[in-house]
Amino acid sequence: MSDGTALRSIAFAGGGFMGSAMVQGLLARGTLQPEQIAVYELLPERRQQLAERYGVRATASAAEAVTGADLVVLAVKPQDFPALAAELRPLLGSRQPVLSIMAGVTLTALRERLGTELVARAMPNTPGAIGEGFTGWTCPPGMRERHGAAIAAVLDALGKHAYFADEKYLDMVTAVSGSGPGYIMMMIEALIDAAVLIGLRRDIAREMVLQTVAGAARYAQITGEHPAVLRDAVTSPGGTTAAGLQRLEEAGVRAALMSAVVAAWERSRALGG
């Protein structure tokens, strides 16, 4: 891709959950057409699914997928990166940018193993599969100047995103938004179980809890109010919400959530060396 041009083609190395989500988002938004997307995937059944569902070019050849692509996205598991890097290194062009969504694989590791300076990192989360995710990303300033627009166009397919000049912030993004859906799902599960415990049918409980969580988050987004203000608005003196919040504070839920984020952040830093 020459500097300043629009994204015309993209190659994915890995067609798993997030790779497929990005393909789906790019097609749904009309950013690219199926013939402009290639996916390098070793599993035959996954190649067949990608080709049939999205009409993209799914191949078992790294060279066929990567050669000439405007942007190469690495969407494999971190433990598979060394073998992939050895395969891609002789194929990448001198002006071909690479975007990694692998957790814990640093820019330094990407540069050293791929033999190119044109590398960027992104940390998406699972809601990106429906275009409602959040992605933090980083790359050197020069890389952003030349290829930032193309990277942003790809990340737009997953939802909202933010650029961080310092790579250290990606460990923080991982701990909050990357791991965050796991924390939220545990709370959703607990609320559903509690609703069943007090007598609600599970199907009704599930619908109620999911809508309550989704609606509360959207309400906070639309109003722009601090969560504490919105919490106070539903907490009447001596009321039901006040009683429930007291139990949550007694159980240390707030402190536990903060501790979970810190633990995930420390683990992300350790994985990145």
C-alpha positions in Angstrom: 0.0 0.0 0.0 1.5 3.3 -1.0 1.5 6.1 1.5 -1.8 8.0 1.7 -3.9 5.6 -0.3 -7.1 3.9 0.8 -7.3 0.4 2.0 -7.8 -1.8 -1.0 -7.0 -5.3 0.2 -6.3 -7.1 3.4 -4.9 -10.4 4.4 -5.7 -12.2 7.7 -3.3 -14.8 9.1 -5.8 -16.8 11.2 -9.5 -17.1 10.7 -10.6 -17.9 14.2 -13.1 -15.9 16.4 -11.6 -12.4 16.2 -10.3 -12.9 12.6 -13.8 -13.9 11.5 -15.3 -11.0 13.5 -13.1 -8.5 11.7 -14.0 -10.0 8.3 -17.7 -9.9 9.1 -17.4 -6.3 10.3 -15.5 -5.1 7.3 -18.0 -6.6 4.9 -21.0 -5.4 6.9 -19.7 -1.8 6.9 -18.9 -2.0 3.2 -15.2 -1.1 4.0 -14.1 -3.9 1.7 -15.7 -6.4 -0.7 -15.2 -10.2 -0.3 -12.8 -10.4 -3.2 -10.6 -7.8 -1.4 -10.1 -10.1 1.6 -7.8 -13.1 1.9 -7.6 -15.4 4.9 -4.6 -17.7 5.6 -6.1 -20.6 7.6 -4.6 -24.0 8.2 -7.8 -25.8 9.3 -9.8 -27.0 6.2 -13.2 -26.8 7.9 -12.6 -23.2 8.9 -11.4 -22.3 5.4 -14.6 -23.8 4.0 -16.7 -21.9 6.5 -15.1 -18.6 5.8 -15.4 -19.1 2.0 -19.0 -20.2 2.2 -20.2 -17.7 4.8 -18.4 -14.6 3.6 -17.2 -15.3 0.1 -13.7 -14.4 0.9 -10.5 -16.1 -0.4 -9.6 -18.6 2.2 -6.3 -20.4 1.5 -3.8 -22.7 3.1 -1.0 -20.8 1.5 0.5 -17.9 3.4 2.1 -16.6 0.2 -1.2 -16.6 -1.7 -2.9 -14.6 1.1 -0.2 -12.1 2.0 1.5 -11.2 -1.3 0.4 -7.8 -2.4 -2.0 -7.2 0.5 -2.3 -3.5 1.7 -2.4 -4.7 5.3 -1.6 -8.0 7.0 -3.5 -8.8 10.2 -2.0 -11.4 12.6 -5.0 -13.1 14.3 -3.5 -16.3 15.6 -2.8 -17.4 19.2 0.4 -15.9 20.7 1.9 -19.4 21.0 1.5 -19.9 17.2 3.3 -16.7 16.4 7.0 -18.0 16.2 6.0 -20.5 13.5 3.9 -18.0 11.6 6.6 -15.3 11.7 9.1 -17.7 10.2 6.7 -18.3 7.4 5.8 -14.7 6.8 9.2 -13.1 7.2 10.4 -13.8 3.6 6.9 -12.9 2.2 6.4 -9.4 3.6 7.2 -6.5 1.3 9.3 -3.6 2.5 6.3 -1.3 2.6 3.7 -3.7 3.8 2.2 -2.8 7.2 1.4 -5.5 9.8 -1.3 -5.3 12.5 -1.2 -7.8 15.3 -4.2 -8.6 17.6 -2.2 -11.2 19.6 -2.2 -10.5 23.3 1.3 -10.2 24.9 3.3 -10.1 21.7 5.2 -6.8 21.9 6.2 -4.4 19.1 9.8 -5.4 19.6 9.0 -9.1 19.3 7.0 -8.3 16.1 9.8 -6.3 14.6 12.5 -8.9 15.4 10.6 -12.0 14.2 9.0 -10.4 11.1 12.0 -8.4 10.0 10.0 -5.2 9.4 9.6 -1.9 11.2 6.0 -1.5 9.9 4.2 -3.1 12.8 1.2 -2.1 15.0 -0.6 -3.8 17.9 -4.3 -3.8 18.8 -6.2 -5.3 21.7 -9.9 -5.9 20.7 -12.5 -7.5 22.8 -15.2 -10.1 22.1 -18.1 -7.6 21.7 -16.3 -6.6 18.5 -17.9 -9.6 17.0 -21.1 -7.6 16.8 -19.5 -4.2 16.1 -19.9 -3.2 19.8 -16.4 -3.7 21.0 -13.6 -1.5 22.2 -10.0 -1.7 20.8 -6.9 0.0 22.1 -4.0 0.1 19.6 -0.5 1.4 19.3 2.3 1.8 16.8 5.3 4.2 16.3 4.4 7.7 15.2 5.8 7.3 11.7 3.8 4.1 11.2 0.6 5.9 12.4 1.2 8.8 10.0 1.6 6.6 7.0 -0.8 3.7 7.8 -3.0 4.9 10.7 -6.0 5.6 8.5 -6.0 2.1 7.1 -5.7 0.6 10.6 -8.5 2.8 11.9 -10.7 1.6 9.0 -10.2 -2.0 10.0 -10.8 -1.3 13.7 -13.9 0.7 12.9 -15.4 -2.7 12.0 -15.2 -3.8 15.6 -16.7 -0.8 17.3 -14.9 2.1 19.1 -11.2 2.3 19.3 -8.5 4.6 20.8 -4.8 5.1 19.9 -2.2 5.0 22.6 1.3 6.5 21.9 2.9 4.3 24.6 2.7 0.6 24.2 2.5 0.1 28.0 -1.1 1.2 27.9 -2.1 -1.9 26.0 -1.6 -4.0 29.1 -4.1 -1.7 30.8 -6.5 -1.9 27.9 -6.2 -5.7 28.1 -7.0 -5.7 31.8 -10.1 -3.5 31.5 -11.8 -3.9 28.1 -10.0 -7.1 26.9 -10.8 -9.1 30.0 -13.8 -6.9 31.0 -16.5 -9.0 29.2 -15.4 -11.9 31.4 -16.1 -9.9 34.5 -19.4 -8.6 33.2 -20.5 -12.2 32.2 -19.8 -13.4 35.7 -22.0 -10.6 37.1 -24.7 -11.3 34.6 -24.7 -15.0 35.5 -24.9 -14.2 39.2 -27.9 -11.8 38.7 -29.7 -14.5 36.6 -29.1 -17.1 39.3 -30.3 -14.7 42.0 -33.4 -13.9 40.1 -34.2 -17.7 39.8 -33.4 -18.1 43.5 -36.1 -15.6 44.5 -38.7 -17.2 42.2 -38.4 -15.9 38.6 -38.4 -18.3 35.6 -34.9 -18.6 34.2 -35.9 -17.5 30.7 -37.6 -14.4 32.0 -34.6 -13.8 34.4 -32.1 -14.0 31.5 -34.0 -11.5 29.3 -34.5 -9.2 32.2 -30.9 -9.2 33.3 -29.4 -8.8 29.8 -31.7 -5.9 29.0 -31.0 -4.2 32.4 -27.2 -4.5 31.9 -27.4 -3.3 28.2 -29.8 -0.5 29.1 -27.8 0.7 32.0 -24.6 0.9 30.0 -26.4 2.7 27.1 -28.1 5.1 29.5 -24.7 6.0 30.9 -23.3 6.5 27.4 -26.2 8.7 26.2 -26.5 10.9 29.4 -22.8 11.3 29.8 -23.3 11.4 33.6 -20.9 10.0 36.1 -21.9 6.5 37.1 -22.2 7.6 40.7 -24.8 10.2 39.7 -26.8 7.6 37.9 -26.5 5.2 40.8 -27.7 7.9 43.2 -30.7 8.6 41.0 -32.0 5.1 41.5 -31.1 4.9 45.2 -34.0 6.2 47.3 -33.4 6.7 51.1 -34.2 3.5 52.9 -35.2 1.8 49.6 -34.5 -1.5 47.9 -31.5 -0.4 45.9 -29.9 1.1 49.0 -30.3 -2.2 50.8 -28.8 -4.1 47.9 -25.9 -1.7 47.5 -25.1 -2.0 51.1 -24.7 -5.8 50.8 -22.5 -5.4 47.7 -20.2 -3.0 49.7 -20.2 -5.4 52.7 -19.1 -8.2 50.4 -16.3 -6.1 48.9 -17.6 -6.3 45.3 -16.1 -2.9 44.4 -12.7 -3.9 45.8 -12.9 -7.3 44.1 -13.5 -5.8 40.7 -10.6 -3.4 41.1 -8.4 -6.2 42.3 -9.4 -8.3 39.2 -8.3 -5.5 36.9 -5.0 -5.2 38.6 -4.4 -8.9 38.5 -5.2 -9.0 34.8 -2.9 -6.1 34.2 -0.1 -7.7 36.0 -0.6 -11.0 34.1 -0.7 -9.1 30.7 2.7 -7.4 31.6 4.1 -10.8 32.5 3.0 -12.4 29.3 4.7 -9.5 27.4 7.9 -10.1 29.2 
